[in-house]
């Protein structure tokens, strides 16, 4: 699986959780899946440094907002 395919897979899995209103699982899934590919592992730092604090602050509580954020990963 190339980087783009892996990233799409990780986003899709995270968005399933986001659509169910489970932000914590969406972020945990994304972080875990990104770490499974050498070309996306560096994005784990973004999840740790940005997504977790945003979620804890209530900024990603809306499923649509969380989905938009997840889709922004490149």
C-alpha positions in Angstrom: 0.0 0.0 0.0 1.5 3.4 -0.9 1.3 6.5 1.2 -1.8 7.9 -0.3 -3.7 4.7 0.0 -2.6 4.2 3.6 -3.6 7.8 4.5 -7.0 7.3 2.8 -7.5 4.1 4.8 -6.6 5.7 8.1 -8.9 8.7 7.4 -11.8 6.5 6.5 -11.4 4.4 9.7 -11.2 7.6 11.8 -14.2 9.1 10.1 -16.3 6.1 10.9 -15.8 6.9 14.6 -16.3 10.6 14.0 -19.6 10.0 12.3 -20.7 8.0 15.3 -19.8 10.9 17.6 -16.9 9.1 19.2 -14.2 11.7 18.9 -11.8 10.0 21.2 -11.8 6.8 19.2 -11.5 8.8 15.9 -8.4 10.4 17.1 -6.9 7.3 18.6 -7.7 5.3 15.5 -6.1 7.9 13.2 -3.0 8.1 15.4 -2.6 4.4 15.6 -3.1 3.9 11.9 -0.8 6.6 10.8 2.0 5.0 12.9 1.6 1.8 10.9 3.2 3.1 7.7 6.7 4.6 7.5 5.5 7.4 5.2 2.8 8.6 7.5 4.3 7.9 10.9 5.6 11.5 11.2 2.0 12.7 11.2 1.6 11.1 14.7 3.3 14.2 16.1 0.5 16.3 14.6 -2.1 14.2 16.3 -0.3 14.2 19.6 0.6 17.9 19.5 -2.6 19.3 18.0 -5.6 17.0 17.8 -5.5 15.7 21.4 -5.3 19.2 22.9 -8.0 20.5 20.6 -10.3 17.7 21.5 -9.7 18.0 25.2 -10.5 21.7 24.9 -13.8 20.9 23.2 -12.8 22.2 19.8 -13.4 19.0 17.9 -16.6 17.9 19.6 -18.8 18.3 16.5 -18.6 15.3 14.2 -18.5 17.5 11.1 -15.8 19.6 12.5 -13.7 16.5 13.5 -14.3 15.0 10.0 -13.1 18.3 8.4 -9.9 18.2 10.5 -9.2 14.6 9.7 -9.7 15.2 6.0 -7.1 18.0 6.2 -4.3 15.6 6.9 -1.9 15.3 3.9 
